[in-house]
């Protein structure tokens, strides 16, 4: 991703899993905020979004 899409890869600074990151980007572009937690760090689903693919 970093090689072919460097600008997009730079936005994923916290290394979110790519499928989750792309879905979140699309939702935010449409004004849809699916996350219930105020930040990823306090979300109970943190392990599902970050970590090894």
OpenMM code with the backbone's topology and positions (N, CA, C; nanometers):
from openmm import Vec3, app, unit

residues = "UNK UNK UNK UNK UNK UNK UNK UNK UNK UNK UNK UNK UNK UNK UNK UNK UNK UNK UNK UNK UNK UNK UNK UNK UNK UNK UNK UNK UNK UNK UNK UNK UNK UNK UNK UNK UNK UNK UNK UNK UNK UNK UNK UNK UNK UNK UNK UNK UNK UNK UNK UNK UNK".split()
positions = [
    Vec3(0.0824, -0.1183, 0.0000),
    Vec3(0.0000, 0.0000, 0.0000),
    Vec3(0.0875, 0.1257, 0.0000),
    Vec3(0.1932, 0.1231, 0.0793),
    Vec3(0.2796, 0.2406, 0.0880),
    Vec3(0.3463, 0.2708, -0.0454),
    Vec3(0.3758, 0.1696, -0.1214),
    Vec3(0.4421, 0.1890, -0.2504),
    Vec3(0.3454, 0.2440, -0.3551),
    Vec3(0.2276, 0.1820, -0.3645),
    Vec3(0.1315, 0.2196, -0.4681),
    Vec3(0.0407, 0.3363, -0.4299),
    Vec3(0.0151, 0.3541, -0.3033),
    Vec3(-0.0755, 0.4587, -0.2562),
    Vec3(-0.0130, 0.5330, -0.1381),
    Vec3(0.0961, 0.6044, -0.1593),
    Vec3(0.1677, 0.6654, -0.0472),
    Vec3(0.0855, 0.7674, 0.0324),
    Vec3(0.0004, 0.8461, -0.0337),
    Vec3(-0.0798, 0.9450, 0.0382),
    Vec3(-0.1824, 0.8771, 0.1282),
    Vec3(-0.2436, 0.7724, 0.0784),
    Vec3(-0.3404, 0.6977, 0.1583),
    Vec3(-0.2702, 0.6272, 0.2739),
    Vec3(-0.1561, 0.5673, 0.2474),
    Vec3(-0.0805, 0.4982, 0.3519),
    Vec3(-0.0385, 0.5948, 0.4617),
    Vec3(-0.0068, 0.7173, 0.4264),
    Vec3(0.0334, 0.8166, 0.5258),
    Vec3(-0.0822, 0.8515, 0.6197),
    Vec3(-0.2049, 0.8440, 0.5703),
    Vec3(-0.3216, 0.8707, 0.6545),
    Vec3(-0.3434, 0.7617, 0.7584),
    Vec3(-0.2941, 0.6421, 0.7311),
    Vec3(-0.3093, 0.5306, 0.8237),
    Vec3(-0.1894, 0.5272, 0.9190),
    Vec3(-0.1682, 0.6372, 0.9891),
    Vec3(-0.0510, 0.6538, 1.0759),
    Vec3(-0.0499, 0.5582, 1.1943),
    Vec3(-0.1669, 0.5127, 1.2384),
    Vec3(-0.1721, 0.4234, 1.3546),
    Vec3(-0.1723, 0.2764, 1.3142),
    Vec3(-0.1543, 0.2496, 1.1849),
    Vec3(-0.1448, 0.1130, 1.1324),
    Vec3(-0.2716, 0.0304, 1.1557),
    Vec3(-0.3859, 0.0922, 1.1265),
    Vec3(-0.5135, 0.0198, 1.1339),
    Vec3(-0.5146, -0.0842, 1.0236),
    Vec3(-0.5819, -0.1961, 1.0460),
    Vec3(-0.5936, -0.2971, 0.9413),
    Vec3(-0.6566, -0.2311, 0.8195),
    Vec3(-0.6054, -0.2626, 0.7009),
    Vec3(-0.6439, -0.1896, 0.5801),
    Vec3(-0.7917, -0.1986, 0.5469),
    Vec3(-0.8515, -0.3130, 0.5627),
    Vec3(-0.9941, -0.3257, 0.5311),
    Vec3(-1.0764, -0.2338, 0.6218),
    Vec3(-1.0456, -0.2329, 0.7502),
    Vec3(-1.1157, -0.1457, 0.8454),
    Vec3(-1.0879, 0.0010, 0.8139),
    Vec3(-0.9618, 0.0334, 0.7826),
    Vec3(-0.9234, 0.1711, 0.7532),
    Vec3(-0.9973, 0.2244, 0.6300),
    Vec3(-1.0005, 0.1460, 0.5237),
    Vec3(-1.0670, 0.1912, 0.4009),
    Vec3(-1.2173, 0.2083, 0.4226),
    Vec3(-1.2783, 0.1163, 0.4946),
    Vec3(-1.4209, 0.1265, 0.5241),
    Vec3(-1.4479, 0.2526, 0.6068),
    Vec3(-1.3647, 0.2788, 0.7069),
    Vec3(-1.3804, 0.3974, 0.7914),
    Vec3(-1.3638, 0.5247, 0.7090),
    Vec3(-1.2690, 0.5266, 0.6168),
    Vec3(-1.2479, 0.6433, 0.5307),
    Vec3(-1.3712, 0.6702, 0.4444),
    Vec3(-1.4283, 0.5653, 0.3875),
    Vec3(-1.5480, 0.5814, 0.3042),
    Vec3(-1.6658, 0.6337, 0.3860),
    Vec3(-1.6832, 0.5789, 0.5044),
    Vec3(-1.7939, 0.6229, 0.5892),
    Vec3(-1.7775, 0.7690, 0.6296),
    Vec3(-1.6566, 0.8065, 0.6702),
    Vec3(-1.6334, 0.9444, 0.7112),
    Vec3(-1.6527, 1.0415, 0.5945),
    Vec3(-1.6172, 1.0005, 0.4738),
    Vec3(-1.6363, 1.0855, 0.3559),
    Vec3(-1.7842, 1.1134, 0.3308),
    Vec3(-1.8698, 1.0202, 0.3715),
    Vec3(-2.0149, 1.0357, 0.3542),
    Vec3(-2.0822, 1.0937, 0.4781),
    Vec3(-2.0021, 1.1230, 0.5816),
    Vec3(-2.0586, 1.1783, 0.7043),
    Vec3(-2.1216, 1.0744, 0.7940),
    Vec3(-2.0840, 0.9496, 0.7764),
    Vec3(-2.1364, 0.8399, 0.8576),
    Vec3(-2.0272, 0.7999, 0.9569),
    Vec3(-2.0552, 0.8126, 1.0846),
    Vec3(-1.9562, 0.7777, 1.1858),
    Vec3(-2.0041, 0.6538, 1.2601),
    Vec3(-1.9393, 0.5423, 1.2327),
    Vec3(-1.9836, 0.4123, 1.2836),
    Vec3(-1.9242, 0.3772, 1.4193),
    Vec3(-1.8209, 0.4465, 1.4602),
    Vec3(-1.7545, 0.4144, 1.5853),
    Vec3(-1.8321, 0.4740, 1.7021),
    Vec3(-1.8549, 0.3918, 1.8038),
    Vec3(-1.9280, 0.4392, 1.9211),
    Vec3(-1.8361, 0.5066, 2.0215),
    Vec3(-1.7096, 0.4678, 2.0218),
    Vec3(-1.6134, 0.5233, 2.1169),
    Vec3(-1.5613, 0.6581, 2.0665),
    Vec3(-1.5231, 0.7464, 2.1584),
    Vec3(-1.4706, 0.8769, 2.1170),
    Vec3(-1.3342, 0.8681, 2.0491),
    Vec3(-1.2598, 0.7619, 2.0748),
    Vec3(-1.1318, 0.7411, 2.0082),
    Vec3(-1.1021, 0.5918, 2.0034),
    Vec3(-1.0163, 0.5530, 1.9116),
    Vec3(-0.9825, 0.4115, 1.8953),
    Vec3(-0.9192, 0.3531, 2.0217),
    Vec3(-0.8405, 0.4334, 2.0914),
    Vec3(-0.7673, 0.3836, 2.2064),
    Vec3(-0.8574, 0.3354, 2.3199),
    Vec3(-0.9808, 0.3849, 2.3284),
    Vec3(-1.0708, 0.3444, 2.4359),
    Vec3(-1.1805, 0.2488, 2.3879),
    Vec3(-1.1767, 0.2124, 2.2626),
    Vec3(-1.2790, 0.1257, 2.2047),
    Vec3(-1.2552, -0.0206, 2.2437),
    Vec3(-1.3631, -0.0915, 2.2758),
    Vec3(-1.3492, -0.2335, 2.3118),
    Vec3(-1.3135, -0.3197, 2.1911),
    Vec3(-1.3336, -0.2679, 2.0702),
    Vec3(-1.3005, -0.3423, 1.9486),
    Vec3(-1.1613, -0.3121, 1.8968),
    Vec3(-1.0786, -0.2438, 1.9752),
    Vec3(-0.9445, -0.2057, 1.9320),
    Vec3(-0.8666, -0.3232, 1.8719),
    Vec3(-0.8634, -0.4413, 1.9350),
    Vec3(-0.7871, -0.5532, 1.8788),
    Vec3(-0.8375, -0.5992, 1.7404),
    Vec3(-0.9640, -0.5738, 1.7108),
    Vec3(-1.0179, -0.6135, 1.5804),
    Vec3(-0.9728, -0.5199, 1.4685),
    Vec3(-0.9368, -0.3972, 1.5041),
    Vec3(-0.8991, -0.2983, 1.4033),
    Vec3(-0.7481, -0.2800, 1.3888),
    Vec3(-0.6742, -0.3082, 1.4946),
    Vec3(-0.5297, -0.2879, 1.4921),
    Vec3(-0.4586, -0.4188, 1.5232),
    Vec3(-0.3379, -0.4300, 1.4787),
    Vec3(-0.2594, -0.5507, 1.5023),
    Vec3(-0.2292, -0.6214, 1.3715),
    Vec3(-0.1728, -0.7394, 1.3805),
    Vec3(-0.1364, -0.8135, 1.2574),
    Vec3(-0.2583, -0.8402, 1.1710),
    Vec3(-0.2374, -0.8344, 1.0405),
    Vec3(-0.3462, -0.8614, 0.9454),
    Vec3(-0.3872, -1.0070, 0.9516),
] * unit.nanometer
topology = app.Topology()
chain = topology.addChain("A")
for resn in residues:
    res = topology.addResidue(resn, chain)
    for name in ("N", "CA", "C"):
        topology.addAtom(name, app.Element.getBySymbol(name[0]), res)
